[in-house]
Amino acid sequence: MNDWLKQPNLDSLMRESLMKMTKEEEMEAFHGELSFGTGGMRGIVGPGSNRMNQYVLRRANYGFATYLLRNYEHPSCVIAYDSRHFSTEFAHDSARVLASLGVKVYVFPDIAPTPLLSFAVRYLKASGGIVITASHNPPKYNGYKVYDHEGCQLVPSKVEALVKDISFAPSMFAINPLDWDALVQTKMIEMVSPLVEEAYLTLAKTVSVYPDLTKIIRVMYSPLHGTGGKLASKLLSSLHYPFATVKEQMIPDPEFSTVKSPNPENVEAFNLAVTQAKGEYDLLVATDPDADRIGLGVLHQGKYHFLTGNQTGALLLDYLCTHRYYPGVVFNTIVTSDIGAVIARRHNLKVVSTLTGFKYIGEQAALLEEKQEKYFFGYEESYGYLVSPFVRDKDSLQSMLLIADMANYYAHQGKTLIDRLEEIYQEVGYFHDQLVNIQLEGIEGSSRIGRILDYFRGATLPFAVEMMEDYQTSVRKKGELLEAIALPKENVLKFFLQDGSWFVVRPSGTEPKMKLYLSIRKTTQEEAIVAANHLVKTLMSIIESVK
């Protein structure tokens, strides 16, 4: 900490925060460095080497500029940012660092959704992109995500090269970028043109299957104080959906004041929408702060039913298979429910599973262009979907339009999405999928997550395991038979049980928690829930025993 206090140009607010730190706070803030991982950087905003601040980001940006300059003849980068604390400042400082080193930078003039950034990289033929966001994390967090020229988040092989460039960057206080105004004057920094947004909106509208079908459903939308409000409203208006917004949540607010968590996975995030809808709106739609993920409530028999990410994905895939079919590839992840794969294969579609993280699906979408295959649909259980690959990341705005199109189509048949979901279960079996988040914060929490994974890797478990996949060692083990797994290495374990169920244990890539995923397939809902409860109880008992 003393090294920071000695810096004559240290931000005055940071200096004040440092002076007020307790010993424990100082240890957390300066324990190592906030590292660039497979999901970029994400951390608590504040002074310190292990915190999100402009000085830590300067080394990351210096490294990224080096990476771009080495790989592209005339490198350029697009930068977007969300509504969080210091997002604008971090975005502008990032632009200054890159531009000072010779990378042309396009910066959005206002907060912008992550999928729009992905599109802008492609539209402007840029060499890369940056988004300043911490997605749905608590208000004290912010983050930094990096994209390649395809508009896709960097995959591990590219991250490895970038991390090496960051490691050779000067010390954070030795990086002194040129002034913003001077860089704007020399056109090394430019604002992103409104034409980019217009082009995105034009393409987004094409995901609707029946755009001219009379709109008989009503939609209530919330961006949860984030970036989706403006574009979502434009899209719903242009396609003539009767809709309303949760006005309090249309305000970009870094404190996310009206919700406990700005996460559309949590039903509590819809409390205001439910109150204001008064049962008069057929769909409640919420997008997370950077508008790449979407949650959904469906009015059915006078009550709102909130769908899981797996259920929404299954409905969208079923709808596309039935109403816009062509031979192609469906992408999901190793923690996605099998229901989508069953639906896809019933329609003779190829299914490819990737590791968790939409960057892998974006990468595969790009690779398809080199083959004689077409992208059909991609999704993950954590409420992320990509309908059309003109974006190379999950896109809540595309998804919102296809969800509305689907609900409107079934409404013309006198059905809700819950009705159609029940029909799907009757056709393919009942799937119960569950996610358990185990909060383990700080240095000790991170260490304990590692010990838990190691225990599961070597222990004899109290149930019959048919097969185990260890993505860290890239080995699939079935009895005495060992096979290689052709996926990038990641500290994740997947266990397939003899009754057809499976569960996955993995650390979160963006939050201080461990995640436990499970999927049960039974004949009835009741059977599946009983089996899931028993499995969760057993697994939690094991986890709690590992100290």
C-alpha positions, -999 to 999 in steps of 0.1 A, spaced: 0 0 0 29 24 8 40 22 -29 6 35 -39 6 63 -13 40 74 -26 26 81 -61 23 119 -66 -4 116 -92 -25 90 -74 -63 97 -77 -73 118 -46 -104 95 -39 -82 65 -40 -56 81 -17 -84 89 8 -98 53 6 -63 39 12 -58 60 43 -91 46 58 -84 9 51 -83 -16 80 -55 -42 80 -80 -68 68 -92 -46 39 -56 -38 30 -47 -75 28 -77 -83 5 -69 -52 -17 -32 -60 -21 -32 -98 -20 -16 -105 -53 -29 -89 -85 -63 -89 -102 -55 -113 -129 -68 -116 -165 -84 -150 -168 -106 -169 -193 -135 -145 -186 -114 -114 -186 -111 -94 -153 -137 -88 -127 -134 -75 -92 -144 -51 -65 -139 -14 -75 -113 4 -54 -76 10 -48 -52 -19 -47 -35 -44 -70 -63 -69 -64 -91 -44 -72 -107 -29 -103 -92 5 -109 -77 26 -137 -41 17 -128 -47 -21 -128 -66 -17 -161 -37 2 -176 -15 -28 -176 -42 -50 -191 -48 -23 -218 -11 -19 -225 -9 -57 -230 -40 -58 -252 -26 -29 -273 7 -49 -277 -13 -80 -287 -33 -61 -313 -2 -43 -327 16 -76 -330 -13 -94 -348 -28 -67 -370 -12 -43 -395 -35 -14 -387 -51 -24 -354 -84 -9 -342 -106 -15 -312 -142 -8 -302 -150 0 -266 -184 -2 -249 -194 2 -212 -224 -4 -189 -240 17 -162 -218 6 -133 -196 28 -110 -167 41 -130 -176 22 -162 -174 54 -183 -141 64 -167 -126 30 -172 -137 29 -208 -122 63 -215 -90 55 -198 -88 22 -217 -92 42 -250 -64 66 -240 -40 38 -233 -47 19 -266 -47 51 -287 -15 64 -271 2 32 -282 -11 34 -318 -44 15 -318 -73 33 -334 -102 33 -309 -140 37 -314 -158 44 -282 -196 43 -277 -209 77 -268 -232 63 -241 -238 30 -223 -243 1 -248 -253 -36 -246 -226 -62 -249 -242 -78 -280 -240 -44 -297 -203 -43 -290 -198 -77 -306 -217 -65 -336 -198 -32 -338 -165 -51 -339 -177 -70 -369 -195 -41 -386 -165 -17 -383 -140 -45 -392 -121 -38 -360 -93 -59 -347 -108 -63 -313 -132 -50 -287 -135 -42 -250 -166 -41 -227 -164 -26 -193 -190 -45 -173 -195 -69 -144 -228 -82 -158 -252 -91 -129 -226 -89 -101 -234 -68 -70 -229 -30 -73 -194 -30 -58 -180 -50 -88 -169 -40 -122 -151 -59 -150 -132 -59 -183 -140 -83 -212 -119 -85 -244 -131 -95 -279 -113 -106 -310 -119 -94 -346 -148 -119 -349 -167 -101 -321 -161 -132 -299 -146 -131 -264 -111 -144 -264 -108 -182 -261 -80 -197 -238 -54 -200 -266 -57 -162 -273 -60 -154 -236 -27 -171 -230 -9 -149 -256 -26 -118 -242 -16 -127 -206 20 -130 -217 18 -95 -233 3 -81 -201 31 -97 -180 57 -77 -200 38 -44 -196 55 -16 -176 44 -11 -140 9 4 -137 22 38 -125 47 40 -154 19 40 -180 9 76 -186 -15 78 -216 -20 110 -237 -48 134 -230 -83 124 -243 -89 156 -262 -55 154 -280 -63 118 -291 -98 128 -303 -83 157 -322 -58 134 -340 -87 110 -347 -70 82 -328 -102 81 -307 -136 85 -324 -172 80 -312 -191 50 -326 -215 62 -354 -253 59 -349 -252 39 -382 -238 9 -362 -269 8 -340 -292 12 -370 -275 -17 -388 -278 -39 -357 -315 -31 -352 -322 -40 -389 -306 -74 -385 -321 -81 -351 -356 -77 -365 -350 -106 -389 -350 -132 -362 -388 -129 -360 -405 -159 -377 -439 -142 -382 -432 -105 -380 -465 -96 -397 -487 -117 -375 -511 -95 -356 -498 -88 -321 -522 -101 -295 -498 -104 -266 -486 -76 -243 -451 -74 -230 -436 -57 -200 -399 -51 -202 -371 -41 -177 -334 -36 -183 -328 -38 -145 -311 -4 -145 -287 -15 -173 -280 -10 -210 -309 -27 -227 -337 -2 -223 -333 20 -254 -327 -8 -280 -354 -31 -265 -380 -3 -267 -370 5 -303 -373 -32 -313 -406 -38 -296 -421 -6 -311 -408 -13 -346 -426 -47 -346 -458 -32 -331 -459 -51 -299 -481 -35 -272 -456 -31 -244 -448 -11 -213 -415 -7 -193 -408 -8 -156 -400 29 -155 -380 30 -123 -357 3 -138 -353 21 -171 -330 45 -153 -293 35 -155 -283 31 -119 -250 17 -107 -265 8 -73 -294 -12 -89 -316 4 -63 -349 -13 -69 -335 -49 -69 -316 -71 -45 -296 -84 -74 -298 -73 -111 -299 -109 -122 -328 -121 -144 -322 -156 -131 -336 -145 -98 -374 -143 -96 -371 -114 -71 -357 -92 -99 -392 -93 -114 -410 -80 -82 -417 -45 -96 -427 -59 -130 -452 -83 -114 -466 -54 -93 -470 -31 -122 -482 -57 -147 -513 -65 -125 -519 -97 -146 -525 -76 -177 -493 -85 -195 -487 -118 -211 -449 -117 -209 -425 -102 -183 -390 -98 -198 -359 -86 -180 -323 -83 -193 -292 -81 -171 -272 -49 -169 -251 -55 -200 -281 -70 -218 -266 -102 -230 -288 -125 -208 -326 -125 -205 -352 -138 -180 -388 -145 -187 -421 -146 -168 -452 -161 -185 -488 -153 -176 -506 -187 -174 -540 -193 -157 -538 -159 -140 -503 -163 -125 -468 -155 -136 -446 -186 -141 -409 -179 -144 -389 -201 -168 -354 -214 -162 -327 -208 -188 -330 -244 -199 -368 -242 -204 -366 -210 -224 -338 -225 -245 -359 -257 -251 -389 -236 -262 -369 -214 -286 -352 -244 -301 -384 -263 -305 -400 -233 -321 -372 -228 -346 -372 -265 -354 -409 -264 -361 -412 -231 -379 -378 -222 -394 -360 -255 -400 -329 -260 -420 -300 -285 -416 -275 -271 -392 -257 -272 -359 -270 -266 -324 -246 -255 -297 -250 -259 -260 -226 -263 -230 -216 -292 -208 -239 -278 -180 -269 -273 -203 -299 -296 -199 -302 -325 -223 -337 -316 -232 -325 -292 -260 -302 -319 -274 -331 -344 -275 -353 -319 -293 -325 -311 -318 -317 -347 -326 -354 -355 -331 -351 -330 -360 -318 -345 -373 -298 -315 -362 -262 -319 -351 -255 -310 -314 -221 -298 -302 -214 -292 -265 -187 -267 -254 -173 -257 -221 -192 -232 -201 -188 -197 -215 -204 -183 -246 -170 -175 -261 -167 -212 -270 -201 -210 -289 -190 -178 -306 -157 -195 -316 -176 -225 -331 -200 -202 -350 -170 -186 -367 -154 -220 -375 -186 -231 -392 -180 -206 -419 -150 -226 -430 -171 -258 -432 -202 -269 -452 -224 -265 -422 -247 -238 -409 -253 -223 -375 -288 -231 -363 -290 -220 -326 -268 -217 -296 -276 -214 -259 -265 -220 -223 -284 -227 -192 -275 -193 -176 -301 -175 -197 -279 -167 -227 -291 -174 -263 -279 -165 -298 -304 -168 -325 -285 -154 -355 -247 -153 -356 -243 -118 -369 -234 -113 -332 -208 -137 -317 -219 -135 -281 -252 -142 -263 -278 -116 -272 -308 -108 -251 -323 -84 -277 -325 -110 -304 -338 -135 -279 -365 -111 -267 -379 -107 -302 -380 -145 -308 -396 -151 -274 -423 -125 -282 -428 -139 -317 -431 -174 -303 -456 -164 -275 -476 -144 -300 -478 -174 -324 -490 -197 -296 -515 -171 -283 -532 -172 -317 -536 -210 -311 -551 -203 -276 -519 -215 -259 -493 -200 -236 -456 -209 -235 -463 -230 -204 -489 -250 -224 -463 -256 -251 -436 -265 -226 -459 -291 -211 -465 -306 -246 -427 -308 -251 -424 -327 -218 -451 -351 -229 -431 -357 -261 -396 -361 -248 -398 -368 -210 -396 -346 -179 -363 -328 -173 -356 -312 -139 -325 -290 -140 -311 -272 -110 -282 -249 -101 -269 -245 -66 -246 -215 -59 -222 -219 -30 -208 -185 -20 -171 -187 -10 -155 -153 -8 -120 -140 -2 -87 -158 -2 -99 -187 20 -130 -192 -2 -109 -195 -33 -86 -220 -16 -115 -241 -4 -131 -242 -39 -98 -259 -50 -99 -284 -22 -135 -293 -29 -127 -299 -66 -97 -320 -57 -118 -341 -32 -145 -349 -59 -117 -357 -83 -103 -385 -61 -131 -396 -38 -153 -427 -39 -188 -411 -40 -219 -427 -23 -238 -434 -55 -232 -453 -87 -211 -433 -112 -214 -445 -148 -188 -421 -161 -167 -390 -151 -153 -363 -173 -124 -343 -159 -119 -312 -181 -87 -302 -162 -69 -334 -172 -89 -338 -205 -98 -374 -195 -132 -392 -197 -132 -422 -174 -158 -450 -177 -149 -479 -155 -113 -488 -164 -116 -472 -199 -99 -438 -204 -107 -415 -234 -93 -381 -243 -117 -351 -242 -112 -327 -271 -120 -295 -252 -98 -268 -236 -86 -275 -201 -107 -261 -173 -110 -271 -136 -145 -287 -140 -158 -322 -133 -189 -338 -147 -204 -371 -133 -229 -392 -152 -249 -415 -128 -263 -449 -137 -299 -437 -135 -293 -412 -164 -288 -382 -142 -257 -361 -142 -241 -333 -121 -212 -308 -126 -190 -292 -101 -172 -260 -112 -158 -227 -99 -175 -196 -112 -154 -178 -137 -167 -144 -127 -178 -145 -91 -165 -158 -57 -186 -189 -57 -187 -226 -66 -215 -238 -88 -232 -272 -87 -254 -281 -117 -276 -312 -119 -300 -326 -145 -326 -353 -138 -348 -370 -164 -378 -389 -152 -413 -398 -163 -431 -372 -141 -422 -339 -125 -428 -353 -90 -403 -381 -96 -377 -357 -109 -380 -333 -80 -377 -360 -54 -346 -374 -71 -331 -339 -74 -336 -331 -38 -320 -363 -27 -290 -357 -50 -285 -321 -38 -287 -331 -1 -260 -358 -6 -237 -335 -26 -240 -306 -1 -232 -330 27 -200 -340 9 -191 -303 1 -196 -293 37 -173 -320 50 -144 -306 30 -128 -279 51 
